[in-house]
């Protein structure tokens, strides 16, 4: 596989700098990061290259699936209904190899964009005579580092960078959680919880890991203790098996084969390379055919183009309906499966979920929801259709008892269409 030309994680871009990598903090919107990524890819020293592509808008969803190849996975009716992105040719997506789960079932994790972005980088490279042969999510490359450098008990990878922190859990129960920008004390507590804070506190002693506990591989930008204030606690747990740099992350991305099912760029049609003589002949033939076609333009041709445009609009509406159906199913699943905090009565939790379901508009898809003891909540969502009204949604949440906290309790990114709300549910009694 070609060398890694650039790594985009969150709002930061890493570019080659001699023998290492340097971080370039990029302001919003994401279009600035994509333009800079295009520049780095066009100036790469190799014709075929790879990139690490993990913008804010990339999603990671666990999916039950048979043990099948990527092409068969994309042809399954249930998958195409719940994840219409698999039928797109301008949105990057990929899946991890299916892993066995309980009861003989298999599961995978699908990584996908919400809107075209990677295709712009691929197109810019093609215009400069280069090709993005592979694009990997940060989860996929972190999993590869875990496979190459982790021991037999390693099951998680941590990414610690100045503007980006993430936890990648591998194995049958895959998950990927990331934080962008400066981390608060609350963020670090959440980071420790995801990384396995309870296991750390149950450590038998400094440098000694308890039996059956999963090891951790750390990928850090510089010294981990300068980024992570809880580094000493992590190291004392005895779970740290290796500490790698950004160079190892880029090297792992460059070594992975383009045929891996998690390749985000595999969803784009590949342009065929022809020799110059054949290309010139094909161009002359196309010009002649275009001239003849222009002379034969008729009402039938215009009607055909109108029908094609109508089909394209119908496909777009069908994809939007699929996203809204997915939102509805997610809300129903949350109402059925949301755990009740200690000290809470079940009817109040039920009422909270019913009220939240009524407050979420059809233009918004819920991506995450956490209800914690004491009434604290945190939810994330993405706008999937035009016409989303942030003020109306905020008033609806307030009306059903979900009160955002001050400061960063309400965060909506119009460019990415992402909404994140933290606060307290007024119906919870401690």
Secondary structure, DSSP 8 states (H G I E B T S, - for coil): ---EEEEEETTEEEEEETTEEEEEE--SSHHHHHHHHHHHHHT-SSSEEEEEEE-TT-EEEEEE--S--HHHHHH-HHHHHH-GGGG-SSS-EEE---EE-GGG-EEEEEEE-SSS-HHHHHHHHHHTT-EEEEEE-HHHHHHHHHHHHS-TTEEEEEEE-SSEEEEEE-SSS-EEEEEESS--HHHHHHHHHHHTHHHHHT-SBTTB--TT--EEEEEESS-HHHH-TTHHHHHHTT-EEEEE-HHHHHHHHHHS-TTSTT-GGGGS-------HHHHHHHHHHHHHHHHHHHHT--HHHHHHHHHHHHHHHHHHHHHHHHHHHHHHHHHHHHHHH----TT--HHHHHHHHHHHHHHS-TTEEEEEEEE-TTSEEEEEEEE-STT--HHHHHHHHHHTTEEE-SSTTEEEETTTTEEEEEEEETT---
